[in-house]
């Protein structure tokens, strides 16, 4: 396994280099000017704008700027934001706790809801439970998050006044009251994301388990006298979870980038909102850092998923 892991990591290096080149080139050639905010300011002359552009390195060829960025990124320096003039790493670290709290908690709860309901739905096929779970999954999957977010705000925020519908980013948790307030303002965005994430994963789990229930090895296990729980735990789930692990491994990195739509609806100051604002202002260093870190996480969790296959299925050998 160690040799397989080393080989996969070595293959990942040229993959990440190619991804970084593509992302950097697209952002460099994309329309939009980081100096556009100074264009409407009459006190800043063209000469001053050119000096600022030169200080940011925007006057250099793309390939030189890429090599400088790559060498700095390897050393842990992601550059400075064009908009705030602050280190990009510092900006990301400021937004990361909020994103992990909202999006990470929502995905964790979504997995906890989807796995048992998806398995029960498959085992009790065509029962009232299966119909309820299927309806819930189709409803959660079909409704976009911006619609459910607005619906939650109207019902629970405006009409019932149960929860605040604007996320207070300045709230500091210092006592029990502030902790409860933090929970209250997180309930609606978390529930919106749980509804969508659990619906997607639930249908996937149900389909995977149904495919395994009709296999010959399941009938053989029952014929040997094994209990239903033993067949489910030791045979069905170990095979059915392989595609589910792939889906989860590809979804986990998305926690880092946040929930773009949901964060905009509830004004959650996460990385998703930061990415949207940075794209609008052509803040290339921030966009480049977020997208490339996301690419790194995708590659890493693909390797993690491949290693997990060997644990779930003994037939997999490295």
N, C-alpha and C positions, 0 to 999 in steps of 0.2 A: 504493500500500500504506500510505503514511503517513496518508492521509486515512481509510482503512478502520480503521487502528489507533486513530486519534484518536476516530473515531465509536464504536468498540467500547468504548473506555475511558470515554467519556462515558455510554454506555448502562449500563455496569457500576456507575456511581455510584448511581443510584436503586435498582438491584438490590441492592447491598450495604446501602443504607439500609433497604430493606424487610426484608432478611434480619436485620439487627441488631435491628430493632423486634420481629420475631416471636420471635427467640431471647430477647431481654431480657424480653419480656412473659411468655413461657412459664416462664422461670426465676423471675421475680418472683412468679408465681401458683402455682408448683409447691409441693406439700406439703413440709414440712421447715422447721425453724427454725435459722438459724445460731447462735442463742443457746441451743440445746438442750443444748450441752455444759455450760452453767452451771446448768442446771435442777436437776441432782442435787447441786450443791455448796451445802451449807447456809450457808456463810460469805458467799455472794454473795446479797444481798437483791434483791427485785424492783426497788427503786429503783436499785441499781447496774446491774442488767441493762438497765433502761430508759435509763440514762445511756450505757451501751455502745452500745445500739441507736441512740441519737441521734447519738453520735460517728461511727458508721458510716454515717449517713444513711438508715437503714432506716425512720425515722419519717416520711419525706417521701413525697409521691405518686409513683406509678410514672413518670409522664411527666417529672417534675423530675429524678428519679434517672437516667432515660435520657439526657436532654440533658446532664447533668453527666458521665455516663460517656462519651458520644459525643465531647464536647469534649475530655475528658482523653485518650481513645484517639487522637484526631487528633494531639495533642501528644506521643504516645508514652508516656503514663501509663496503665497498665492497672489501676491501683488497688492495693489491698493485700488479701492473703489474710485471710479471716475466721479461719482456723484457725491459721496460723503468724504472722500480723501482719507478714509480709514482703512486699516488692513482688512483684506477680504476674509481671512481666517477668523479675525476677531468678530466680524459681522455675522458670519455663519454660526460661530459658537454662541453668540447672543440669542440667535433665533432657534437653535437646535433644541434646547430644553422644552420650549413650547410645542414644537413639532412632535417630539418624542412623546410628550404627555398626551396630546390630543390624538394624533394619527397612530402612534404606537399603541396606546391604550385601546383605541377603536379596533385596530387590526387584531390585537390579542383577544379582545372580547368577541370579535367576529369569528375567530377560529374556534373559540370555546363554544359558541352557539352553533356553528355550522357542522362541526364534526359529529356530535351526538345526534342532532336532528337529521343530518344527511344519512347516517347509518340506520337510524330507526325508520326513516322514510323508505329506505330500500328494503329493509327486513319486513316491514308492514305494507308492502306494495298494494296499492288500490284501497287501502283502509282510509278511515276518516282522518287519521293522523297524516298519512301520505298526502291526501288531498289538501289538508291545511298547510303542511310544510311546502308543498309545491306551489300553492297559491301565494303564500308568503314570499317564497323565493322569486316567483315571476313578478310579483308586485315590486319587491325591492330592487330587482334587476332592471325593470322597465322604467321606473321613475328616476329621472336624473337628480343628482344631489342638489342642484340649485333649486329645483322645484320642492323637494322634500324639506330643504332648509328653510325656504320661504314659508312653507306650510307650517313647520314647527314654530317659526317666529310669530306668525299670525295667531296660531291657536294657543301655544304655551307661553309666548312672550307678551303678546298684546292683549288677547282676549282674557286669558286666565291669569296672566301676570305671575306665573310660577317661577320662571327663570329669566335672567337678563339676556337680551338678544344681541347685545354688543359685548364682545370679549374685552375685559379690562386688562390691558397689558401692563399697567402700572401697579397692579395688586401685588403686595408683598405678603407672603404667608408668615405671620409672626405669632399667631395664637389660633385657638380653635375656631373662632368666628371667621377669621380670614381664610382658614382651610375650608370651612363649609362654603364660603362664598366662592372659592376657587372651584369646588366641586359643582356648585350650582351653575356657574357660567360655562362649565365644560360639558354639562349633560347633553345639551342640544346638539352641538357639533359632533360629539362622540356618537350619539344615537343615530344621527344621519349617516355617518360613515359605517357604523356597525350594520345598519339596515342594508346598505349596498354591498359591503364586503362579505357579510355572511350569506347573502342571497347568491352571489356568484359562487362561493366556495361550496355552499350547500348542494347546489345542483351538480357540481363536479363530483363531490363525494358520493352522492346518490347514484350517479351514473357509473362510477368506478366500482362500487359495491355490487350493483346489479349485474355488471359484466362478470364478476367472479362467482356469483351465487349459482350460475348455471353450469359451471365448469365441472369436469369429471372428478377432479381431486376433492371437491366439496362433497359429492355424493359418496365417494370412497371413504372420506373421513366420517361421515354419518354412518355408513355401513359398518365401520369398525367399532361403533358404539360410543363415539365421543359425544360429549354434551354440546348443545348449541353454542354455549359461551366459549367452549374450548375451540370449536371449529371457527367461530368468528375471530377470536383473539389470535390463534396460532396459524391460521391458514388464510381466511378471507382478507382480514385487514392488512396483513403483511404484503399481500399482492396488490390490494386495492389502493394502498397508500402511496405506491410508487409514483403514479401520475400526480397525486395530490401534493406530494413533496416537491415535485417540479414546479407546480403552480405556486406554492407557498414560497419557495426559494426565489422565484422571479418577482414575487410581490413584496417581499420583505425590504429590498432596497428602495422601493417606492416610499417607504416610511420616511426616509431621509429627505426626499424632495417635498414631502408634505402633500396636503390635499388642496390643489390650486383653487378649485371652485368653492369648496366648503370654507376655506380660509377667507376667501373674498366675501362670501355671504355673511359670515359671522364676525368679520374683521379680526380674525385671529392672526397675530403677528408672527407667523411661522416662516419656514423656508420657502414654502409655496408662494406666499404673498411677496416675499423678497425676490423670488425669481421673476414673478410677473412685473413687479416694479422695476427691476433691473433691465428687463427686456424693453419696457416702455422707454426708459431713459438711455438705452444703448450702453449700459454699464457692462462692457464686455468682460472685464476680469471677474466680476461676480457670477455672471452667467456661465462663463467658462469653468470656473471652479466647481459650481454646483453640478453642472452636467457631467463633468469628467469624474467627479467623486461618485456620482450615480453609476457611471459606466464601470468604475472600479468595483463597486459593490455588486453589480450584476455579475461580473466575471467571478468574483470571490464566492458568491452564493451559488453559482453554477457548480463550482468545484465542491462546495459543501453538499449540494444535492447529490452529486455523483458519488461522494463518499457515503452518504446516507443510504443509497441503494444497496450497498453491500451489507449493511446492517439489517435492512428489511428483507432482502432476498438472498439467502445463502448461495444461490446459484451464480450470483454476480461475483466475478473474480477480477482482480486488478493485475 
